[in-house]
Amino acid sequence: MAIRNQFKMSIGQRRVRNFSESFKAEKVIELESGVTRIRELVEEYEISGTTVRRWKVKFGKVKKNPKDLSLKQTVIPKSFLNSKSVLP
């Protein structure tokens, strides 16, 4: 049986690696379908969680709309604004 340390890569070797676009898309599909988790990909391929999250942003079906992330204005009822205790 192979020992995991035989497959360990140095930091320099990991920086050189490039994964194909199809590989990244495939892994994102696995993530979104629940087949695998980010932690499993990190451990198996010795990549950072940030890298996997970037793949999700680029290749994932769920796209976040920047407008949805902004703070929404709070609607204050007129009855509250007309209250004497609120105004000086």
Backbone as JSON Lines, residues from 0, in Angstrom:
{"i":0,"aa":"M","n":[0.84,-1.18,0.0],"ca":[0.0,0.0,0.0],"c":[0.89,1.25,0.0]}
{"i":1,"aa":"A","n":[0.47,2.25,-0.72],"ca":[1.25,3.48,-0.83],"c":[1.13,4.31,0.45]}
{"i":2,"aa":"I","n":[2.19,4.97,0.79],"ca":[2.2,5.85,1.96],"c":[1.93,7.27,1.47]}
{"i":3,"aa":"R","n":[1.02,7.96,2.16],"ca":[0.61,9.3,1.74],"c":[1.8,10.24,1.59]}
{"i":4,"aa":"N","n":[2.82,10.12,2.43],"ca":[3.97,11.01,2.37],"c":[4.73,10.89,1.05]}
{"i":5,"aa":"Q","n":[4.58,9.76,0.36],"ca":[5.23,9.59,-0.94],"c":[4.65,10.56,-1.97]}
{"i":6,"aa":"F","n":[3.4,10.96,-1.76],"ca":[2.74,11.82,-2.72],"c":[2.73,13.28,-2.31]}
{"i":7,"aa":"K","n":[3.29,13.59,-1.16],"ca":[3.34,14.98,-0.72],"c":[4.19,15.79,-1.67]}
{"i":8,"aa":"M","n":[3.73,17.01,-1.95],"ca":[4.45,17.89,-2.85],"c":[5.01,19.07,-2.07]}
{"i":9,"aa":"S","n":[6.12,19.57,-2.52],"ca":[6.68,20.76,-1.89],"c":[5.83,21.97,-2.29]}
{"i":10,"aa":"I","n":[6.0,23.06,-1.58],"ca":[5.25,24.27,-1.9],"c":[5.55,24.73,-3.32]}
{"i":11,"aa":"G","n":[6.8,24.65,-3.72],"ca":[7.17,25.04,-5.08],"c":[6.49,24.21,-6.14]}
{"i":12,"aa":"Q","n":[6.39,22.92,-5.9],"ca":[5.72,22.04,-6.85],"c":[4.23,22.34,-6.93]}
{"i":13,"aa":"R","n":[3.61,22.65,-5.8],"ca":[2.18,22.96,-5.8],"c":[1.89,24.26,-6.53]}
{"i":14,"aa":"R","n":[2.78,25.22,-6.46],"ca":[2.55,26.5,-7.13],"c":[2.59,26.37,-8.65]}
{"i":15,"aa":"V","n":[3.33,25.4,-9.14],"ca":[3.49,25.24,-10.58],"c":[2.27,24.58,-11.21]}
{"i":16,"aa":"R","n":[1.53,23.8,-10.44],"ca":[0.41,23.04,-11.0],"c":[-0.68,23.94,-11.55]}
{"i":17,"aa":"N","n":[-1.25,23.51,-12.66],"ca":[-2.41,24.18,-13.24],"c":[-3.46,23.11,-13.51]}
{"i":18,"aa":"F","n":[-4.66,23.34,-13.01],"ca":[-5.75,22.43,-13.26],"c":[-6.53,22.93,-14.47]}
{"i":19,"aa":"S","n":[-7.01,22.01,-15.29],"ca":[-7.75,22.4,-16.49],"c":[-9.11,22.98,-16.09]}
{"i":20,"aa":"E","n":[-9.67,23.75,-17.0],"ca":[-10.97,24.36,-16.76],"c":[-12.04,23.28,-16.57]}
{"i":21,"aa":"S","n":[-11.95,22.22,-17.34],"ca":[-12.94,21.13,-17.23],"c":[-12.83,20.42,-15.88]}
{"i":22,"aa":"F","n":[-11.61,20.26,-15.38],"ca":[-11.41,19.64,-14.07],"c":[-12.05,20.5,-12.98]}
{"i":23,"aa":"K","n":[-11.79,21.81,-13.04],"ca":[-12.35,22.71,-12.05],"c":[-13.87,22.69,-12.08]}
{"i":24,"aa":"A","n":[-14.43,22.74,-13.29],"ca":[-15.89,22.72,-13.42],"c":[-16.47,21.42,-12.88]}
{"i":25,"aa":"E","n":[-15.8,20.32,-13.14],"ca":[-16.25,19.02,-12.65],"c":[-16.27,18.99,-11.12]}
{"i":26,"aa":"K","n":[-15.22,19.52,-10.51],"ca":[-15.14,19.53,-9.05],"c":[-16.2,20.45,-8.44]}
{"i":27,"aa":"V","n":[-16.5,21.55,-9.11],"ca":[-17.54,22.46,-8.62],"c":[-18.9,21.78,-8.69]}
{"i":28,"aa":"I","n":[-19.15,21.04,-9.75],"ca":[-20.4,20.3,-9.87],"c":[-20.52,19.3,-8.72]}
{"i":29,"aa":"E","n":[-19.42,18.63,-8.4],"ca":[-19.42,17.69,-7.28],"c":[-19.73,18.42,-5.96]}
{"i":30,"aa":"L","n":[-19.16,19.6,-5.8],"ca":[-19.41,20.38,-4.59],"c":[-20.88,20.78,-4.48]}
{"i":31,"aa":"E","n":[-21.42,21.3,-5.57],"ca":[-22.79,21.79,-5.56],"c":[-23.81,20.66,-5.4]}
{"i":32,"aa":"S","n":[-23.47,19.48,-5.88],"ca":[-24.4,18.35,-5.76],"c":[-24.26,17.64,-4.42]}
{"i":33,"aa":"G","n":[-23.25,17.99,-3.65],"ca":[-23.06,17.41,-2.33],"c":[-22.27,16.11,-2.32]}
{"i":34,"aa":"V","n":[-21.69,15.76,-3.46],"ca":[-20.89,14.53,-3.56],"c":[-19.61,14.67,-2.75]}
{"i":35,"aa":"T","n":[-19.04,15.84,-2.76],"ca":[-17.79,16.08,-2.05],"c":[-17.87,17.42,-1.31]}
{"i":36,"aa":"R","n":[-16.92,17.65,-0.42],"ca":[-16.86,18.89,0.35],"c":[-15.54,19.6,0.06]}
{"i":37,"aa":"I","n":[-15.51,20.88,0.35],"ca":[-14.31,21.68,0.11],"c":[-13.13,21.07,0.84]}
{"i":38,"aa":"R","n":[-13.34,20.69,2.06],"ca":[-12.25,20.11,2.87],"c":[-11.66,18.87,2.21]}
{"i":39,"aa":"E","n":[-12.5,18.04,1.61],"ca":[-12.02,16.83,0.95],"c":[-11.14,17.18,-0.25]}
{"i":40,"aa":"L","n":[-11.55,18.19,-1.03],"ca":[-10.74,18.6,-2.17],"c":[-9.41,19.18,-1.72]}
{"i":41,"aa":"V","n":[-9.45,19.96,-0.65],"ca":[-8.23,20.57,-0.11],"c":[-7.22,19.48,0.28]}
{"i":42,"aa":"E","n":[-7.71,18.47,0.97],"ca":[-6.81,17.41,1.42],"c":[-6.35,16.51,0.27]}
{"i":43,"aa":"E","n":[-7.25,16.18,-0.63],"ca":[-6.9,15.26,-1.71],"c":[-5.93,15.86,-2.71]}
{"i":44,"aa":"Y","n":[-6.15,17.11,-3.08],"ca":[-5.32,17.73,-4.13],"c":[-4.3,18.72,-3.59]}
{"i":45,"aa":"E","n":[-4.25,18.86,-2.26],"ca":[-3.31,19.77,-1.61],"c":[-3.38,21.18,-2.19]}
{"i":46,"aa":"I","n":[-4.6,21.7,-2.2],"ca":[-4.85,23.07,-2.64],"c":[-5.51,23.81,-1.48]}
{"i":47,"aa":"S","n":[-5.58,25.11,-1.58],"ca":[-6.17,25.88,-0.49],"c":[-7.69,25.96,-0.65]}
{"i":48,"aa":"G","n":[-8.35,26.19,0.46],"ca":[-9.8,26.38,0.42],"c":[-10.19,27.59,-0.4]}
{"i":49,"aa":"T","n":[-9.35,28.6,-0.37],"ca":[-9.59,29.81,-1.16],"c":[-9.62,29.49,-2.64]}
{"i":50,"aa":"T","n":[-8.72,28.63,-3.07],"ca":[-8.68,28.23,-4.48],"c":[-9.99,27.56,-4.87]}
{"i":51,"aa":"V","n":[-10.48,26.67,-4.04],"ca":[-11.73,25.96,-4.34],"c":[-12.9,26.94,-4.37]}
{"i":52,"aa":"R","n":[-12.92,27.89,-3.45],"ca":[-14.0,28.89,-3.43],"c":[-13.96,29.77,-4.68]}
{"i":53,"aa":"R","n":[-12.78,30.07,-5.16],"ca":[-12.67,30.83,-6.42],"c":[-13.22,30.03,-7.58]}
{"i":54,"aa":"W","n":[-12.96,28.73,-7.58],"ca":[-13.53,27.87,-8.63],"c":[-15.06,27.91,-8.56]}
{"i":55,"aa":"K","n":[-15.6,27.9,-7.34],"ca":[-17.06,27.94,-7.18],"c":[-17.64,29.23,-7.74]}
{"i":56,"aa":"V","n":[-16.96,30.33,-7.5],"ca":[-17.43,31.62,-8.01],"c":[-17.4,31.63,-9.54]}
{"i":57,"aa":"K","n":[-16.32,31.09,-10.1],"ca":[-16.14,31.13,-11.55],"c":[-17.01,30.11,-12.28]}
{"i":58,"aa":"F","n":[-17.12,28.89,-11.76],"ca":[-17.78,27.82,-12.48],"c":[-19.11,27.38,-11.88]}
{"i":59,"aa":"G","n":[-19.47,27.91,-10.73],"ca":[-20.68,27.46,-10.05],"c":[-21.95,27.98,-10.7]}
{"i":60,"aa":"K","n":[-23.02,27.24,-10.47],"ca":[-24.32,27.64,-10.99],"c":[-24.91,28.77,-10.17]}
{"i":61,"aa":"V","n":[-24.61,28.78,-8.89],"ca":[-25.15,29.81,-8.01],"c":[-24.24,31.02,-8.1]}
{"i":62,"aa":"K","n":[-24.73,32.05,-8.75],"ca":[-23.96,33.28,-8.9],"c":[-24.5,34.3,-7.91]}
{"i":63,"aa":"K","n":[-23.61,34.94,-7.19],"ca":[-24.03,35.95,-6.24],"c":[-24.1,37.3,-6.95]}
{"i":64,"aa":"N","n":[-25.19,37.96,-6.77],"ca":[-25.38,39.28,-7.34],"c":[-24.82,40.31,-6.36]}
{"i":65,"aa":"P","n":[-23.89,41.15,-6.8],"ca":[-23.32,42.15,-5.88],"c":[-24.38,43.04,-5.24]}
{"i":66,"aa":"K","n":[-25.49,43.26,-5.95],"ca":[-26.55,44.09,-5.4],"c":[-27.19,43.41,-4.19]}
{"i":67,"aa":"D","n":[-27.24,42.09,-4.21],"ca":[-27.82,41.35,-3.1],"c":[-26.96,41.44,-1.86]}
{"i":68,"aa":"L","n":[-25.67,41.68,-2.03],"ca":[-24.75,41.73,-0.9],"c":[-24.69,43.1,-0.25]}
{"i":69,"aa":"S","n":[-25.23,44.11,-0.93],"ca":[-25.16,45.46,-0.38],"c":[-26.18,45.62,0.75]}
{"i":70,"aa":"L","n":[-25.94,46.61,1.56],"ca":[-26.87,46.89,2.64],"c":[-28.14,47.49,2.07]}
{"i":71,"aa":"K","n":[-29.23,46.98,2.52],"ca":[-30.51,47.5,2.03],"c":[-30.97,48.6,2.97]}
{"i":72,"aa":"Q","n":[-31.69,49.58,2.4],"ca":[-32.21,50.65,3.22],"c":[-33.35,50.11,4.07]}
{"i":73,"aa":"T","n":[-33.36,50.53,5.29],"ca":[-34.41,50.12,6.19],"c":[-35.57,51.08,6.06]}
{"i":74,"aa":"V","n":[-36.75,50.52,5.9],"ca":[-37.95,51.35,5.81],"c":[-38.46,51.59,7.22]}
{"i":75,"aa":"I","n":[-38.54,52.86,7.56],"ca":[-39.01,53.24,8.89],"c":[-40.45,53.69,8.76]}
{"i":76,"aa":"P","n":[-41.34,53.07,9.53],"ca":[-42.75,53.45,9.45],"c":[-42.95,54.92,9.8]}
{"i":77,"aa":"K","n":[-43.91,55.57,9.11],"ca":[-44.19,56.98,9.36],"c":[-44.65,57.2,10.79]}
{"i":78,"aa":"S","n":[-45.38,56.26,11.32],"ca":[-45.87,56.4,12.7],"c":[-44.71,56.49,13.68]}
{"i":79,"aa":"F","n":[-43.64,55.8,13.4],"ca":[-42.46,55.85,14.25],"c":[-41.78,57.2,14.12]}
{"i":80,"aa":"L","n":[-41.72,57.72,12.89],"ca":[-41.07,59.02,12.67],"c":[-41.88,60.16,13.29]}
{"i":81,"aa":"N","n":[-43.18,60.01,13.35],"ca":[-44.05,61.05,13.9],"c":[-44.08,61.01,15.43]}
{"i":82,"aa":"S","n":[-43.47,60.0,16.01],"ca":[-43.47,59.88,17.46],"c":[-42.65,60.99,18.09]}
{"i":83,"aa":"K","n":[-43.18,61.62,19.13],"ca":[-42.49,62.73,19.8],"c":[-41.25,62.27,20.55]}
{"i":84,"aa":"S","n":[-41.22,61.01,20.96],"ca":[-40.1,60.52,21.73],"c":[-38.86,60.34,20.85]}
{"i":85,"aa":"V","n":[-39.04,60.25,19.56],"ca":[-37.91,60.04,18.66],"c":[-37.28,61.36,18.26]}
{"i":86,"aa":"L","n":[-38.11,62.34,18.01],"ca":[-37.61,63.64,17.55],"c":[-37.21,64.5,18.73]}
{"i":87,"aa":"P","n":[-36.16,65.3,18.6],"ca":[-35.73,66.17,19.72],"c":[-36.68,67.33,19.94]}
